[in-house]
Amino acid sequence: MKRSEKILFTDLDDTLLNSKKQITPENHQAVCQAIHKGHRIVLCTGRPLIGVLPQIHELNLEQPGSYAIAYNGGVIYDCHRKQVIYKKSLPLSYVKYIFQKARQYDLFCQTYSDTHLLAPCPSPALDTYLSGTHVPCKIIPTLPDTLEEEPAKVLVIGTEDQEQLRAYQRSIQEWAQDKVSVFYSNNIYLEHVPLGVSKGAAIEWLCSYLEIPLENTVAVGDAQNDIPMLQTARIGVAMTNASPECKASADYITEKDCEDSGVAEVIRRFL
């Protein structure tokens, strides 16, 4: 690796993508220019892998040396070889427990296969999620009992009244302590991933794999699940539209938000 080469880890939703789930022309141009100068761009998201493939294609990241981090660090993907190079998954017994507890609090719960989002029933919560990600979905009423493969994560979705979701979170806190990592990706999405999985841990693993020093890394995000990568990277950047706790963990806060191409600002300033 050249000493001048840097690697940017960027979150997708409300960071690289605007509220319409689009990459602005300015962000697109900045990413292309960074790659042309020899830097690396790694998409780092809580979405399933199938939910980030369109952005990989749009940014022409199918070239050698390009990678993506999905499921909040549970999967690392070689975009050129179209190959998963790292994966951690949740034991099925944990998945069943999470689904059971979510039902007790009348909360919607979903999980994933390699090719689909898996849900037990239709729901307004599911419709909201799908409208933003366009991930293929299968309704399987027997979930989670008929799952055959361990998933990378489970997502419990709340409502605008956050107390119900927080009550559920408190109820599983003791059980989850030595089993599952639990954190928010926005106000109504509560992520459940294997213990120790995070975007920060994924950055460390990928940098070791690529033999890239952490001092050459920049990370940008907006939510609680982005905090570990902001703290791991040499320079952690919070979007100006980020949550207060995300901003508190950052070295720099953008002047522009996700609607106004804040990632392009990051690329110009730090790459």
Residue pairs with C-beta under 8 A, 6 or more apart in sequence:
1 210
1 211
1 212
1 216
2 38
4 38
5 38
5 39
5 40
5 212
5 216
6 39
6 40
6 216
6 217
6 218
6 270
6 271
7 39
7 40
7 41
7 42
7 207
7 210
7 212
7 216
7 217
7 218
8 34
8 39
8 40
8 41
8 42
8 217
8 218
8 219
8 220
8 266
8 267
8 270
8 271
9 42
9 44
9 69
9 199
9 203
9 217
9 218
9 219
9 220
9 229
9 233
10 16
10 41
10 42
10 43
10 44
10 219
10 220
10 221
10 263
10 266
11 44
11 45
11 199
11 220
11 221
11 222
11 223
11 226
11 229
12 43
12 44
12 45
12 47
12 52
12 55
13 21
13 45
13 46
13 47
13 132
13 185
13 186
13 222
14 186
14 222
14 223
14 239
14 241
14 258
15 220
15 221
15 222
15 226
15 239
15 258
15 262
15 263
16 23
16 27
16 43
16 55
16 258
16 263
17 23
17 55
17 258
18 24
18 258
18 259
19 258
19 259
21 132
21 133
23 31
23 55
23 58
23 59
24 259
24 260
24 261
24 264
26 261
26 264
27 261
27 263
27 264
28 58
28 59
29 264
30 261
30 263
30 264
30 267
30 268
31 41
31 59
31 263
31 267
32 59
32 60
33 267
34 41
34 267
34 271
35 41
35 60
35 63
37 271
39 271
40 65
40 66
40 67
40 212
41 59
41 61
41 66
42 66
42 67
42 68
42 69
42 206
43 52
43 55
43 56
43 59
43 61
43 68
43 69
44 68
44 69
44 73
44 199
44 202
44 203
44 219
44 221
44 229
45 51
45 52
45 68
45 69
45 70
45 72
46 70
46 71
46 72
46 153
46 185
46 189
46 191
46 225
47 70
47 71
47 133
47 135
48 70
48 71
48 112
48 117
48 135
48 152
48 153
49 68
49 70
49 71
49 75
49 77
49 84
49 114
50 114
50 115
50 116
50 135
50 136
51 70
51 133
51 134
51 135
52 68
52 70
54 134
55 61
56 62
56 66
56 68
56 79
61 68
61 79
62 79
62 80
62 82
63 79
63 80
64 80
65 80
66 78
66 79
66 80
67 76
67 77
67 78
67 79
67 85
67 206
67 210
68 76
68 77
68 79
69 75
69 76
69 77
69 199
69 202
69 203
69 206
70 76
70 77
70 152
71 112
71 152
71 153
71 193
71 197
72 153
72 183
72 185
72 191
72 193
72 197
72 198
72 199
72 202
72 225
73 193
73 197
73 198
73 199
73 200
73 201
73 202
73 228
74 87
74 88
74 89
74 152
74 153
74 193
74 194
74 197
75 84
75 86
75 87
75 88
75 152
76 84
76 85
76 86
76 87
76 202
76 205
76 206
76 209
77 83
77 84
77 85
78 84
78 85
85 209
86 202
86 205
86 206
86 209
87 152
88 152
88 193
88 194
88 196
88 197
89 149
89 150
89 151
89 152
89 194
90 150
90 151
90 152
90 153
90 154
90 180
90 192
90 193
90 194
91 150
92 144
92 147
92 150
94 179
94 180
94 192
95 111
95 144
95 147
95 150
95 151
95 154
96 144
96 145
97 172
97 175
98 109
98 154
98 156
98 172
98 180
98 192
99 109
99 120
99 143
99 144
99 154
101 168
101 171
101 172
102 108
102 109
102 156
102 168
103 109
104 168
104 171
105 164
105 165
105 167
105 168
105 171
106 164
107 156
107 157
107 158
107 164
107 165
107 168
108 119
108 123
108 125
108 126
108 156
108 157
109 120
109 154
109 155
109 156
109 157
110 117
110 118
110 119
110 120
110 126
110 129
110 154
110 155
110 157
111 117
111 118
111 143
111 144
111 147
111 151
111 153
111 154
111 155
112 118
112 151
112 152
112 153
113 138
113 149
113 151
114 149
115 136
116 135
116 136
116 137
116 138
117 129
117 130
117 135
117 136
117 137
117 138
118 137
118 138
118 140
118 143
118 147
118 151
119 126
119 137
119 138
119 139
119 140
119 143
120 139
120 140
120 141
120 142
120 143
120 144
121 139
121 141
122 139
125 157
125 159
125 188
126 137
126 157
128 157
129 155
129 157
129 189
130 137
140 146
152 193
152 194
153 191
153 192
153 193
154 192
155 189
155 190
155 191
155 192
156 165
156 168
156 189
156 190
156 192
157 188
157 189
157 190
158 164
158 165
158 168
158 187
158 188
158 189
158 190
159 165
159 188
160 187
160 188
162 187
162 188
165 188
165 190
168 190
169 182
169 190
172 182
173 182
176 182
176 192
178 195
179 195
180 192
180 193
180 194
180 195
181 191
181 192
181 193
181 194
181 195
181 196
181 197
181 198
182 190
182 191
182 192
183 190
183 191
183 224
183 225
184 190
184 191
184 223
184 224
184 225
185 191
185 223
185 224
185 225
186 223
191 225
198 225
198 228
198 229
199 219
199 221
199 225
199 226
199 228
199 229
199 232
200 227
200 228
200 229
200 230
200 231
200 232
201 228
201 232
202 229
203 214
203 217
203 219
203 229
203 232
203 233
204 214
204 232
206 212
207 213
207 214
207 217
214 232
214 233
214 234
215 234
216 234
217 232
217 233
217 234
217 235
218 233
218 234
218 235
218 236
218 237
218 266
218 270
218 271
219 226
219 229
219 230
219 232
219 233
219 235
219 236
219 237
220 226
220 230
220 236
220 237
220 238
220 239
220 254
220 262
220 263
220 266
221 227
221 229
221 230
221 237
221 238
221 239
221 242
221 246
222 238
222 239
222 241
222 242
222 243
222 246
222 258
223 242
223 243
223 246
224 243
224 245
224 246
226 238
226 242
226 246
227 245
227 246
227 249
229 236
230 236
230 237
230 238
230 246
230 249
230 250
230 251
231 249
235 251
235 252
235 270
236 249
236 250
236 251
236 252
237 250
237 251
237 252
237 253
237 254
237 266
237 270
238 246
238 247
238 249
238 250
238 252
238 253
238 254
239 246
239 253
239 254
239 257
239 258
239 262
240 253
240 254
240 255
240 256
240 257
240 262
241 257
241 258
241 259
241 262
242 250
242 253
247 253
252 269
252 270
254 262
254 265
254 266
255 262
255 265
256 262
256 264
256 265
